[in-house]
Amino acid sequence: MTVAASPAAAGTVPAQPSASASIVYPTTDASPGAAPMEVRDAFAVLQATYNDNCGTPGNCDYFLDRLLRNLDDLDNAMKARPDGKSHFAKPIAWITQMQTTLGGDVSFTNLKKHQSLLTGTRDKINTWMQSHPEDYR
């Protein structure tokens, strides 16, 4: 997250977002007023990232951004369900932990630095979801 410094503060380190600041993570664009994706749909899109990686030249930026967007979409879908925050407590906590570690910085440099966190979060969620097939079938 870039914070613009005022002219009076030129030459100083930009302020970091406060703990209470709302950091918005990228999500897939949807029509205004559209409901979040269903969990099964968001999970299916996330699973498709298993066929992609940073190994293809020029693909890493796209892959990491896609993975972050897919995790955020799944987080939103889980929270939108009436039982979401309790039923999906572990996956939501893993995504929240990932977002906290990223600190609002969704630049390629930061996502690349935390690539194993992104893929690890996806993998933990995949394992959890496999034990809850009623949520994605």
C-alpha positions as CSV (number, residue, x, y, z in Angstrom):
1,M,0.0,0.0,0.0
2,T,1.5,3.3,-1.0
3,V,0.8,6.3,1.3
4,A,1.5,9.7,-0.2
5,A,3.6,12.0,1.9
6,S,2.6,15.6,2.3
7,P,5.0,18.2,1.0
8,A,5.9,19.1,4.6
9,A,6.9,15.5,5.2
10,A,9.1,15.2,2.2
11,G,12.1,13.2,2.9
12,T,10.5,11.3,5.7
13,V,9.4,7.7,5.8
14,P,5.7,7.4,4.7
15,A,3.3,6.4,7.5
16,Q,2.4,2.8,7.7
17,P,-1.3,1.9,7.8
18,S,-2.7,1.7,11.3
19,A,-4.0,-1.6,12.6
20,S,-7.5,-0.1,12.3
21,A,-7.0,1.0,8.7
22,S,-9.0,-1.0,6.2
23,I,-6.8,-2.7,3.7
24,V,-8.7,-3.9,0.6
25,Y,-7.3,-6.9,-1.2
26,P,-7.9,-7.4,-4.8
27,T,-10.9,-9.4,-5.8
28,T,-12.4,-10.4,-9.1
29,D,-14.4,-7.6,-10.6
30,A,-18.1,-8.2,-10.3
31,S,-21.2,-6.2,-11.4
32,P,-22.2,-3.6,-8.8
33,G,-24.4,-5.1,-6.2
34,A,-23.7,-8.6,-7.3
35,A,-23.5,-11.3,-4.6
36,P,-20.2,-12.9,-3.8
37,M,-19.4,-16.1,-5.6
38,E,-20.7,-19.4,-4.2
39,V,-18.0,-21.2,-2.1
40,R,-18.0,-24.1,-4.6
41,D,-17.4,-21.8,-7.5
42,A,-14.7,-19.8,-5.8
43,F,-13.0,-23.0,-4.7
44,A,-13.1,-24.4,-8.2
45,V,-11.4,-21.3,-9.5
46,L,-8.7,-21.5,-6.8
47,Q,-8.1,-25.2,-7.6
48,A,-7.3,-24.2,-11.2
49,T,-4.2,-22.4,-9.9
50,Y,-2.6,-25.9,-9.4
51,N,-2.0,-25.9,-13.2
52,D,-0.1,-22.6,-13.1
53,N,3.1,-21.5,-11.4
54,C,6.1,-19.1,-11.5
55,G,8.1,-21.6,-13.6
56,T,6.9,-20.3,-16.9
57,P,9.0,-17.2,-18.0
58,G,6.9,-14.0,-17.7
59,N,4.1,-15.8,-15.9
60,C,5.0,-15.3,-12.2
61,D,3.4,-11.8,-11.8
62,Y,0.1,-13.0,-13.4
63,F,0.1,-16.2,-11.3
64,L,0.7,-14.6,-7.9
65,D,-1.8,-11.9,-8.6
66,R,-4.3,-14.5,-9.7
67,L,-3.7,-16.7,-6.6
68,L,-4.2,-13.7,-4.3
69,R,-7.4,-12.7,-6.1
70,N,-8.7,-16.3,-5.9
71,L,-7.9,-16.6,-2.2
72,D,-9.7,-13.2,-1.6
73,D,-12.7,-14.3,-3.6
74,L,-12.9,-17.6,-1.6
75,D,-12.6,-15.6,1.7
76,N,-15.5,-13.3,0.6
77,A,-17.6,-16.3,-0.5
78,M,-17.0,-18.1,2.8
79,K,-17.9,-15.0,4.9
80,A,-21.0,-14.4,2.9
81,R,-22.5,-17.8,3.9
82,P,-24.9,-17.6,6.9
83,D,-22.7,-20.2,8.7
84,G,-19.5,-19.0,7.1
85,K,-17.5,-17.4,9.9
86,S,-18.1,-20.4,12.2
87,H,-18.0,-23.2,9.6
88,F,-15.0,-21.9,7.6
89,A,-13.2,-20.5,10.7
90,K,-9.9,-22.3,9.8
91,P,-9.7,-21.3,6.1
92,I,-10.7,-17.7,7.0
93,A,-8.0,-17.6,9.7
94,W,-5.4,-18.8,7.2
95,I,-6.4,-16.2,4.7
96,T,-6.4,-13.5,7.3
97,Q,-3.0,-14.5,8.5
98,M,-1.7,-14.4,4.9
99,Q,-3.3,-10.9,4.4
100,T,-1.7,-9.7,7.7
101,T,1.7,-10.9,6.6
102,L,1.4,-9.2,3.2
103,G,0.6,-6.0,5.1
104,G,-1.5,-4.5,2.3
105,D,1.5,-4.6,-0.1
106,V,0.2,-6.4,-3.2
107,S,3.2,-5.5,-5.4
108,F,4.9,-8.2,-7.4
109,T,8.0,-7.9,-5.2
110,N,6.1,-8.5,-2.0
111,L,4.0,-11.3,-3.5
112,K,7.1,-13.0,-4.9
113,K,8.8,-12.7,-1.4
114,H,5.7,-14.4,0.1
115,Q,5.1,-16.9,-2.7
116,S,5.4,-19.9,-0.4
117,L,2.9,-18.3,2.0
118,L,0.4,-17.8,-0.9
119,T,0.8,-21.3,-2.3
120,G,0.9,-22.8,1.3
121,T,-2.4,-21.1,2.2
122,R,-4.0,-22.4,-1.0
123,D,-2.7,-25.9,-0.2
124,K,-4.0,-25.9,3.4
125,I,-7.4,-24.7,2.2
126,N,-7.5,-27.4,-0.5
127,T,-6.7,-30.1,2.1
128,W,-9.4,-28.7,4.5
129,M,-12.0,-28.5,1.7
130,Q,-11.3,-32.1,0.6
131,S,-12.5,-33.1,4.0
132,H,-15.7,-31.0,3.6
133,P,-17.0,-32.1,0.2
134,E,-20.5,-30.9,1.0
135,D,-19.1,-27.3,0.6
136,Y,-18.0,-27.7,-3.0
137,R,-20.2,-30.3,-4.7
